[in-house]
Amino acid sequence: MSFPMILRTVFEIALFAAIIWGFFHEDRLAAFERRVFCSLRRKKLKVIKPAVSHFETVK
């Protein structure tokens, strides 16, 4: 058995175990997906500091 075949077999077993775990712990999996998507979305957003704040001009 070559190394790529062993690696593929281990990956397939891990994927199967993750799918079975996902069926029994769907709420935890959904929370994890939400955290991942939020962190990815947060990285895309950039905070731009305005030159003049709206709150400072209203005073």
mmJSON file of the N, C-alpha and C atoms, coordinates in Angstrom:
{"data_MODEL":{"atom_site":{
"group_PDB":["ATOM","ATOM","ATOM","ATOM","ATOM","ATOM","ATOM","ATOM","ATOM","ATOM","ATOM","ATOM","ATOM","ATOM","ATOM","ATOM","ATOM","ATOM","ATOM","ATOM","ATOM","ATOM","ATOM","ATOM","ATOM","ATOM","ATOM","ATOM","ATOM","ATOM","ATOM","ATOM","ATOM","ATOM","ATOM","ATOM","ATOM","ATOM","ATOM","ATOM","ATOM","ATOM","ATOM","ATOM","ATOM","ATOM","ATOM","ATOM","ATOM","ATOM","ATOM","ATOM","ATOM","ATOM","ATOM","ATOM","ATOM","ATOM","ATOM","ATOM","ATOM","ATOM","ATOM","ATOM","ATOM","ATOM","ATOM","ATOM","ATOM","ATOM","ATOM","ATOM","ATOM","ATOM","ATOM","ATOM","ATOM","ATOM","ATOM","ATOM","ATOM","ATOM","ATOM","ATOM","ATOM","ATOM","ATOM","ATOM","ATOM","ATOM","ATOM","ATOM","ATOM","ATOM","ATOM","ATOM","ATOM","ATOM","ATOM","ATOM","ATOM","ATOM","ATOM","ATOM","ATOM","ATOM","ATOM","ATOM","ATOM","ATOM","ATOM","ATOM","ATOM","ATOM","ATOM","ATOM","ATOM","ATOM","ATOM","ATOM","ATOM","ATOM","ATOM","ATOM","ATOM","ATOM","ATOM","ATOM","ATOM","ATOM","ATOM","ATOM","ATOM","ATOM","ATOM","ATOM","ATOM","ATOM","ATOM","ATOM","ATOM","ATOM","ATOM","ATOM","ATOM","ATOM","ATOM","ATOM","ATOM","ATOM","ATOM","ATOM","ATOM","ATOM","ATOM","ATOM","ATOM","ATOM","ATOM","ATOM","ATOM","ATOM","ATOM","ATOM","ATOM","ATOM","ATOM","ATOM","ATOM","ATOM","ATOM","ATOM","ATOM","ATOM","ATOM","ATOM","ATOM"],
"id":[1,2,3,4,5,6,7,8,9,10,11,12,13,14,15,16,17,18,19,20,21,22,23,24,25,26,27,28,29,30,31,32,33,34,35,36,37,38,39,40,41,42,43,44,45,46,47,48,49,50,51,52,53,54,55,56,57,58,59,60,61,62,63,64,65,66,67,68,69,70,71,72,73,74,75,76,77,78,79,80,81,82,83,84,85,86,87,88,89,90,91,92,93,94,95,96,97,98,99,100,101,102,103,104,105,106,107,108,109,110,111,112,113,114,115,116,117,118,119,120,121,122,123,124,125,126,127,128,129,130,131,132,133,134,135,136,137,138,139,140,141,142,143,144,145,146,147,148,149,150,151,152,153,154,155,156,157,158,159,160,161,162,163,164,165,166,167,168,169,170,171,172,173,174,175,176,177],
"type_symbol":["N","C","C","N","C","C","N","C","C","N","C","C","N","C","C","N","C","C","N","C","C","N","C","C","N","C","C","N","C","C","N","C","C","N","C","C","N","C","C","N","C","C","N","C","C","N","C","C","N","C","C","N","C","C","N","C","C","N","C","C","N","C","C","N","C","C","N","C","C","N","C","C","N","C","C","N","C","C","N","C","C","N","C","C","N","C","C","N","C","C","N","C","C","N","C","C","N","C","C","N","C","C","N","C","C","N","C","C","N","C","C","N","C","C","N","C","C","N","C","C","N","C","C","N","C","C","N","C","C","N","C","C","N","C","C","N","C","C","N","C","C","N","C","C","N","C","C","N","C","C","N","C","C","N","C","C","N","C","C","N","C","C","N","C","C","N","C","C","N","C","C","N","C","C","N","C","C"],
"label_atom_id":["N","CA","C","N","CA","C","N","CA","C","N","CA","C","N","CA","C","N","CA","C","N","CA","C","N","CA","C","N","CA","C","N","CA","C","N","CA","C","N","CA","C","N","CA","C","N","CA","C","N","CA","C","N","CA","C","N","CA","C","N","CA","C","N","CA","C","N","CA","C","N","CA","C","N","CA","C","N","CA","C","N","CA","C","N","CA","C","N","CA","C","N","CA","C","N","CA","C","N","CA","C","N","CA","C","N","CA","C","N","CA","C","N","CA","C","N","CA","C","N","CA","C","N","CA","C","N","CA","C","N","CA","C","N","CA","C","N","CA","C","N","CA","C","N","CA","C","N","CA","C","N","CA","C","N","CA","C","N","CA","C","N","CA","C","N","CA","C","N","CA","C","N","CA","C","N","CA","C","N","CA","C","N","CA","C","N","CA","C","N","CA","C","N","CA","C","N","CA","C","N","CA","C","N","CA","C"],
"label_alt_id":[null,null,null,null,null,null,null,null,null,null,null,null,null,null,null,null,null,null,null,null,null,null,null,null,null,null,null,null,null,null,null,null,null,null,null,null,null,null,null,null,null,null,null,null,null,null,null,null,null,null,null,null,null,null,null,null,null,null,null,null,null,null,null,null,null,null,null,null,null,null,null,null,null,null,null,null,null,null,null,null,null,null,null,null,null,null,null,null,null,null,null,null,null,null,null,null,null,null,null,null,null,null,null,null,null,null,null,null,null,null,null,null,null,null,null,null,null,null,null,null,null,null,null,null,null,null,null,null,null,null,null,null,null,null,null,null,null,null,null,null,null,null,null,null,null,null,null,null,null,null,null,null,null,null,null,null,null,null,null,null,null,null,null,null,null,null,null,null,null,null,null,null,null,null,null,null,null],
"label_comp_id":["MET","MET","MET","SER","SER","SER","PHE","PHE","PHE","PRO","PRO","PRO","MET","MET","MET","ILE","ILE","ILE","LEU","LEU","LEU","ARG","ARG","ARG","THR","THR","THR","VAL","VAL","VAL","PHE","PHE","PHE","GLU","GLU","GLU","ILE","ILE","ILE","ALA","ALA","ALA","LEU","LEU","LEU","PHE","PHE","PHE","ALA","ALA","ALA","ALA","ALA","ALA","ILE","ILE","ILE","ILE","ILE","ILE","TRP","TRP","TRP","GLY","GLY","GLY","PHE","PHE","PHE","PHE","PHE","PHE","HIS","HIS","HIS","GLU","GLU","GLU","ASP","ASP","ASP","ARG","ARG","ARG","LEU","LEU","LEU","ALA","ALA","ALA","ALA","ALA","ALA","PHE","PHE","PHE","GLU","GLU","GLU","ARG","ARG","ARG","ARG","ARG","ARG","VAL","VAL","VAL","PHE","PHE","PHE","CYS","CYS","CYS","SER","SER","SER","LEU","LEU","LEU","ARG","ARG","ARG","ARG","ARG","ARG","LYS","LYS","LYS","LYS","LYS","LYS","LEU","LEU","LEU","LYS","LYS","LYS","VAL","VAL","VAL","ILE","ILE","ILE","LYS","LYS","LYS","PRO","PRO","PRO","ALA","ALA","ALA","VAL","VAL","VAL","SER","SER","SER","HIS","HIS","HIS","PHE","PHE","PHE","GLU","GLU","GLU","THR","THR","THR","VAL","VAL","VAL","LYS","LYS","LYS"],
"label_asym_id":["A","A","A","A","A","A","A","A","A","A","A","A","A","A","A","A","A","A","A","A","A","A","A","A","A","A","A","A","A","A","A","A","A","A","A","A","A","A","A","A","A","A","A","A","A","A","A","A","A","A","A","A","A","A","A","A","A","A","A","A","A","A","A","A","A","A","A","A","A","A","A","A","A","A","A","A","A","A","A","A","A","A","A","A","A","A","A","A","A","A","A","A","A","A","A","A","A","A","A","A","A","A","A","A","A","A","A","A","A","A","A","A","A","A","A","A","A","A","A","A","A","A","A","A","A","A","A","A","A","A","A","A","A","A","A","A","A","A","A","A","A","A","A","A","A","A","A","A","A","A","A","A","A","A","A","A","A","A","A","A","A","A","A","A","A","A","A","A","A","A","A","A","A","A","A","A","A"],
"label_entity_id":["1","1","1","1","1","1","1","1","1","1","1","1","1","1","1","1","1","1","1","1","1","1","1","1","1","1","1","1","1","1","1","1","1","1","1","1","1","1","1","1","1","1","1","1","1","1","1","1","1","1","1","1","1","1","1","1","1","1","1","1","1","1","1","1","1","1","1","1","1","1","1","1","1","1","1","1","1","1","1","1","1","1","1","1","1","1","1","1","1","1","1","1","1","1","1","1","1","1","1","1","1","1","1","1","1","1","1","1","1","1","1","1","1","1","1","1","1","1","1","1","1","1","1","1","1","1","1","1","1","1","1","1","1","1","1","1","1","1","1","1","1","1","1","1","1","1","1","1","1","1","1","1","1","1","1","1","1","1","1","1","1","1","1","1","1","1","1","1","1","1","1","1","1","1","1","1","1"],
"label_seq_id":[1,1,1,2,2,2,3,3,3,4,4,4,5,5,5,6,6,6,7,7,7,8,8,8,9,9,9,10,10,10,11,11,11,12,12,12,13,13,13,14,14,14,15,15,15,16,16,16,17,17,17,18,18,18,19,19,19,20,20,20,21,21,21,22,22,22,23,23,23,24,24,24,25,25,25,26,26,26,27,27,27,28,28,28,29,29,29,30,30,30,31,31,31,32,32,32,33,33,33,34,34,34,35,35,35,36,36,36,37,37,37,38,38,38,39,39,39,40,40,40,41,41,41,42,42,42,43,43,43,44,44,44,45,45,45,46,46,46,47,47,47,48,48,48,49,49,49,50,50,50,51,51,51,52,52,52,53,53,53,54,54,54,55,55,55,56,56,56,57,57,57,58,58,58,59,59,59],
"pdbx_PDB_ins_code":[null,null,null,null,null,null,null,null,null,null,null,null,null,null,null,null,null,null,null,null,null,null,null,null,null,null,null,null,null,null,null,null,null,null,null,null,null,null,null,null,null,null,null,null,null,null,null,null,null,null,null,null,null,null,null,null,null,null,null,null,null,null,null,null,null,null,null,null,null,null,null,null,null,null,null,null,null,null,null,null,null,null,null,null,null,null,null,null,null,null,null,null,null,null,null,null,null,null,null,null,null,null,null,null,null,null,null,null,null,null,null,null,null,null,null,null,null,null,null,null,null,null,null,null,null,null,null,null,null,null,null,null,null,null,null,null,null,null,null,null,null,null,null,null,null,null,null,null,null,null,null,null,null,null,null,null,null,null,null,null,null,null,null,null,null,null,null,null,null,null,null,null,null,null,null,null,null],
"Cartn_x":[0.843,0.0,0.895,0.624,1.445,0.928,1.781,1.418,0.179,0.048,-1.181,-2.452,-2.359,-3.535,-3.882,-2.877,-3.121,-3.735,-3.196,-3.717,-5.167,-5.478,-6.85,-7.8,-7.361,-8.186,-8.464,-7.435,-7.615,-8.569,-8.431,-9.323,-10.765,-10.979,-12.327,-12.958,-12.178,-12.699,-13.056,-12.191,-12.461,-13.698,-13.865,-15.037,-16.316,-16.267,-17.431,-17.784,-16.764,-17.009,-17.597,-17.139,-17.664,-19.125,-19.472,-20.863,-21.776,-21.354,-22.149,-22.295,-21.19,-21.244,-22.197,-22.194,-23.06,-24.542,-24.889,-26.286,-26.77,-25.922,-26.321,-26.16,-25.315,-25.054,-25.274,-26.435,-26.73,-26.699,-27.162,-27.173,-25.754,-24.859,-23.472,-22.795,-23.109,-22.533,-23.022,-24.293,-24.838,-24.216,-23.992,-23.349,-21.91,-21.206,-19.84,-19.813,-20.734,-20.801,-21.073,-21.975,-22.275,-21.044,-20.283,-19.059,-18.041,-17.893,-16.929,-17.347,-18.621,-19.091,-19.005,-19.296,-19.198,-17.758,-16.836,-15.437,-14.92,-15.362,-14.957,-15.548,-16.799,-17.446,-16.786,-16.401,-15.764,-14.41,-13.689,-12.389,-12.543,-13.654,-13.874,-14.242,-14.909,-15.319,-14.14,-14.034,-12.974,-13.6,-13.085,-13.604,-12.889,-13.682,-13.136,-13.547,-12.563,-12.855,-13.182,-14.372,-14.74,-13.939,-13.774,-13.02,-13.782,-15.109,-15.939,-17.066,-17.213,-18.274,-19.595,-20.654,-21.988,-22.397,-22.013,-22.396,-21.706,-20.522,-19.816,-20.434,-20.996,-21.594,-22.976,-23.673,-25.038,-25.055,-24.026,-23.988,-24.208],
"Cartn_y":[-1.171,0.0,1.243,2.147,3.349,4.421,5.418,6.486,7.26,7.649,8.367,7.54,6.241,5.396,5.319,5.231,5.223,6.546,7.643,8.969,9.113,8.619,8.688,7.856,6.679,5.81,6.461,7.038,7.714,8.886,9.648,10.777,10.31,9.237,8.715,8.251,7.588,7.134,8.335,9.356,10.558,11.286,11.345,11.996,11.244,9.936,9.117,9.313,9.348,9.553,10.938,11.945,13.304,13.386,12.686,12.687,12.014,10.878,10.185,11.056,11.7,12.597,13.759,14.283,15.395,15.044,13.792,13.375,13.424,13.024,12.968,14.294,15.185,16.468,17.611,17.638,18.619,20.05,20.274,21.622,22.151,21.294,21.721,21.994,21.18,21.373,22.685,22.998,24.248,25.453,25.357,26.454,26.641,25.551,25.638,26.289,25.881,26.487,27.979,28.377,29.801,30.58,30.006,30.673,30.812,29.777,29.826,30.88,30.887,31.841,33.275,33.477,34.821,35.3,34.423,34.846,35.151,34.388,34.676,35.996,36.243,37.481,38.678,38.489,39.552,39.926,38.962,39.249,40.086,39.906,40.664,42.116,42.361,43.717,44.499,45.744,46.599,47.815,48.177,49.329,50.568,51.497,52.751,53.854,54.551,55.617,56.887,57.426,58.651,59.846,60.827,62.025,62.839,62.954,63.694,62.766,62.593,61.738,62.491,61.779,62.372,62.854,62.121,62.472,63.754,64.009,65.226,66.466,66.362,67.519,67.825,66.834,67.033,67.773,67.648,68.272,69.72],
"Cartn_z":[0.0,0.0,0.0,-0.906,-0.997,-0.031,0.208,1.146,0.698,-0.599,-0.997,-0.777,-0.957,-0.748,0.743,1.606,3.048,3.477,2.965,3.283,2.834,1.66,1.145,2.01,2.427,3.256,4.613,5.208,6.498,6.341,5.258,5.014,4.825,4.109,3.893,5.206,6.053,7.339,8.215,8.225,9.017,8.503,7.199,6.614,6.975,6.908,7.276,8.751,9.601,11.035,11.286,10.561,10.722,10.278,9.223,8.749,9.769,10.297,11.311,12.555,12.997,14.159,13.89,12.645,12.273,12.365,12.072,12.181,13.629,14.546,15.948,16.679,16.173,16.823,15.828,15.226,14.181,14.715,15.923,16.483,16.697,17.18,17.357,16.021,15.016,13.686,13.074,13.24,12.717,13.418,14.718,15.451,14.979,14.73,14.224,12.842,11.955,10.619,10.715,11.6,11.784,12.218,13.171,13.639,12.514,11.704,10.595,9.573,9.181,8.19,8.71,9.997,10.569,10.597,10.932,10.974,9.563,8.573,7.192,6.711,7.052,6.656,7.348,8.615,9.381,8.783,8.235,7.626,6.36,5.649,4.416,4.695,5.83,6.159,6.71,6.314,6.825,7.476,8.619,9.344,8.822,8.358,7.843,8.798,9.333,10.278,9.486,9.685,8.94,9.425,8.547,8.896,9.94,9.765,10.721,11.143,12.436,12.958,12.931,12.626,12.59,13.968,15.011,16.368,16.847,16.354,16.762,16.144,14.947,14.289,14.823,15.39,15.874,17.206,18.001,19.331,19.186],
"occupancy":[1.0,1.0,1.0,1.0,1.0,1.0,1.0,1.0,1.0,1.0,1.0,1.0,1.0,1.0,1.0,1.0,1.0,1.0,1.0,1.0,1.0,1.0,1.0,1.0,1.0,1.0,1.0,1.0,1.0,1.0,1.0,1.0,1.0,1.0,1.0,1.0,1.0,1.0,1.0,1.0,1.0,1.0,1.0,1.0,1.0,1.0,1.0,1.0,1.0,1.0,1.0,1.0,1.0,1.0,1.0,1.0,1.0,1.0,1.0,1.0,1.0,1.0,1.0,1.0,1.0,1.0,1.0,1.0,1.0,1.0,1.0,1.0,1.0,1.0,1.0,1.0,1.0,1.0,1.0,1.0,1.0,1.0,1.0,1.0,1.0,1.0,1.0,1.0,1.0,1.0,1.0,1.0,1.0,1.0,1.0,1.0,1.0,1.0,1.0,1.0,1.0,1.0,1.0,1.0,1.0,1.0,1.0,1.0,1.0,1.0,1.0,1.0,1.0,1.0,1.0,1.0,1.0,1.0,1.0,1.0,1.0,1.0,1.0,1.0,1.0,1.0,1.0,1.0,1.0,1.0,1.0,1.0,1.0,1.0,1.0,1.0,1.0,1.0,1.0,1.0,1.0,1.0,1.0,1.0,1.0,1.0,1.0,1.0,1.0,1.0,1.0,1.0,1.0,1.0,1.0,1.0,1.0,1.0,1.0,1.0,1.0,1.0,1.0,1.0,1.0,1.0,1.0,1.0,1.0,1.0,1.0,1.0,1.0,1.0,1.0,1.0,1.0],
"B_iso_or_equiv":[0.0,0.0,0.0,0.0,0.0,0.0,0.0,0.0,0.0,0.0,0.0,0.0,0.0,0.0,0.0,0.0,0.0,0.0,0.0,0.0,0.0,0.0,0.0,0.0,0.0,0.0,0.0,0.0,0.0,0.0,0.0,0.0,0.0,0.0,0.0,0.0,0.0,0.0,0.0,0.0,0.0,0.0,0.0,0.0,0.0,0.0,0.0,0.0,0.0,0.0,0.0,0.0,0.0,0.0,0.0,0.0,0.0,0.0,0.0,0.0,0.0,0.0,0.0,0.0,0.0,0.0,0.0,0.0,0.0,0.0,0.0,0.0,0.0,0.0,0.0,0.0,0.0,0.0,0.0,0.0,0.0,0.0,0.0,0.0,0.0,0.0,0.0,0.0,0.0,0.0,0.0,0.0,0.0,0.0,0.0,0.0,0.0,0.0,0.0,0.0,0.0,0.0,0.0,0.0,0.0,0.0,0.0,0.0,0.0,0.0,0.0,0.0,0.0,0.0,0.0,0.0,0.0,0.0,0.0,0.0,0.0,0.0,0.0,0.0,0.0,0.0,0.0,0.0,0.0,0.0,0.0,0.0,0.0,0.0,0.0,0.0,0.0,0.0,0.0,0.0,0.0,0.0,0.0,0.0,0.0,0.0,0.0,0.0,0.0,0.0,0.0,0.0,0.0,0.0,0.0,0.0,0.0,0.0,0.0,0.0,0.0,0.0,0.0,0.0,0.0,0.0,0.0,0.0,0.0,0.0,0.0,0.0,0.0,0.0,0.0,0.0,0.0],
"pdbx_formal_charge":[null,null,null,null,null,null,null,null,null,null,null,null,null,null,null,null,null,null,null,null,null,null,null,null,null,null,null,null,null,null,null,null,null,null,null,null,null,null,null,null,null,null,null,null,null,null,null,null,null,null,null,null,null,null,null,null,null,null,null,null,null,null,null,null,null,null,null,null,null,null,null,null,null,null,null,null,null,null,null,null,null,null,null,null,null,null,null,null,null,null,null,null,null,null,null,null,null,null,null,null,null,null,null,null,null,null,null,null,null,null,null,null,null,null,null,null,null,null,null,null,null,null,null,null,null,null,null,null,null,null,null,null,null,null,null,null,null,null,null,null,null,null,null,null,null,null,null,null,null,null,null,null,null,null,null,null,null,null,null,null,null,null,null,null,null,null,null,null,null,null,null,null,null,null,null,null,null],
"auth_seq_id":[1,1,1,2,2,2,3,3,3,4,4,4,5,5,5,6,6,6,7,7,7,8,8,8,9,9,9,10,10,10,11,11,11,12,12,12,13,13,13,14,14,14,15,15,15,16,16,16,17,17,17,18,18,18,19,19,19,20,20,20,21,21,21,22,22,22,23,23,23,24,24,24,25,25,25,26,26,26,27,27,27,28,28,28,29,29,29,30,30,30,31,31,31,32,32,32,33,33,33,34,34,34,35,35,35,36,36,36,37,37,37,38,38,38,39,39,39,40,40,40,41,41,41,42,42,42,43,43,43,44,44,44,45,45,45,46,46,46,47,47,47,48,48,48,49,49,49,50,50,50,51,51,51,52,52,52,53,53,53,54,54,54,55,55,55,56,56,56,57,57,57,58,58,58,59,59,59],
"auth_comp_id":["MET","MET","MET","SER","SER","SER","PHE","PHE","PHE","PRO","PRO","PRO","MET","MET","MET","ILE","ILE","ILE","LEU","LEU","LEU","ARG","ARG","ARG","THR","THR","THR","VAL","VAL","VAL","PHE","PHE","PHE","GLU","GLU","GLU","ILE","ILE","ILE","ALA","ALA","ALA","LEU","LEU","LEU","PHE","PHE","PHE","ALA","ALA","ALA","ALA","ALA","ALA","ILE","ILE","ILE","ILE","ILE","ILE","TRP","TRP","TRP","GLY","GLY","GLY","PHE","PHE","PHE","PHE","PHE","PHE","HIS","HIS","HIS","GLU","GLU","GLU","ASP","ASP","ASP","ARG","ARG","ARG","LEU","LEU","LEU","ALA","ALA","ALA","ALA","ALA","ALA","PHE","PHE","PHE","GLU","GLU","GLU","ARG","ARG","ARG","ARG","ARG","ARG","VAL","VAL","VAL","PHE","PHE","PHE","CYS","CYS","CYS","SER","SER","SER","LEU","LEU","LEU","ARG","ARG","ARG","ARG","ARG","ARG","LYS","LYS","LYS","LYS","LYS","LYS","LEU","LEU","LEU","LYS","LYS","LYS","VAL","VAL","VAL","ILE","ILE","ILE","LYS","LYS","LYS","PRO","PRO","PRO","ALA","ALA","ALA","VAL","VAL","VAL","SER","SER","SER","HIS","HIS","HIS","PHE","PHE","PHE","GLU","GLU","GLU","THR","THR","THR","VAL","VAL","VAL","LYS","LYS","LYS"],
"auth_asym_id":["A","A","A","A","A","A","A","A","A","A","A","A","A","A","A","A","A","A","A","A","A","A","A","A","A","A","A","A","A","A","A","A","A","A","A","A","A","A","A","A","A","A","A","A","A","A","A","A","A","A","A","A","A","A","A","A","A","A","A","A","A","A","A","A","A","A","A","A","A","A","A","A","A","A","A","A","A","A","A","A","A","A","A","A","A","A","A","A","A","A","A","A","A","A","A","A","A","A","A","A","A","A","A","A","A","A","A","A","A","A","A","A","A","A","A","A","A","A","A","A","A","A","A","A","A","A","A","A","A","A","A","A","A","A","A","A","A","A","A","A","A","A","A","A","A","A","A","A","A","A","A","A","A","A","A","A","A","A","A","A","A","A","A","A","A","A","A","A","A","A","A","A","A","A","A","A","A"],
"auth_atom_id":["N","CA","C","N","CA","C","N","CA","C","N","CA","C","N","CA","C","N","CA","C","N","CA","C","N","CA","C","N","CA","C","N","CA","C","N","CA","C","N","CA","C","N","CA","C","N","CA","C","N","CA","C","N","CA","C","N","CA","C","N","CA","C","N","CA","C","N","CA","C","N","CA","C","N","CA","C","N","CA","C","N","CA","C","N","CA","C","N","CA","C","N","CA","C","N","CA","C","N","CA","C","N","CA","C","N","CA","C","N","CA","C","N","CA","C","N","CA","C","N","CA","C","N","CA","C","N","CA","C","N","CA","C","N","CA","C","N","CA","C","N","CA","C","N","CA","C","N","CA","C","N","CA","C","N","CA","C","N","CA","C","N","CA","C","N","CA","C","N","CA","C","N","CA","C","N","CA","C","N","CA","C","N","CA","C","N","CA","C","N","CA","C","N","CA","C","N","CA","C","N","CA","C","N","CA","C"],
"pdbx_PDB_model_num":[1,1,1,1,1,1,1,1,1,1,1,1,1,1,1,1,1,1,1,1,1,1,1,1,1,1,1,1,1,1,1,1,1,1,1,1,1,1,1,1,1,1,1,1,1,1,1,1,1,1,1,1,1,1,1,1,1,1,1,1,1,1,1,1,1,1,1,1,1,1,1,1,1,1,1,1,1,1,1,1,1,1,1,1,1,1,1,1,1,1,1,1,1,1,1,1,1,1,1,1,1,1,1,1,1,1,1,1,1,1,1,1,1,1,1,1,1,1,1,1,1,1,1,1,1,1,1,1,1,1,1,1,1,1,1,1,1,1,1,1,1,1,1,1,1,1,1,1,1,1,1,1,1,1,1,1,1,1,1,1,1,1,1,1,1,1,1,1,1,1,1,1,1,1,1,1,1]
}}}
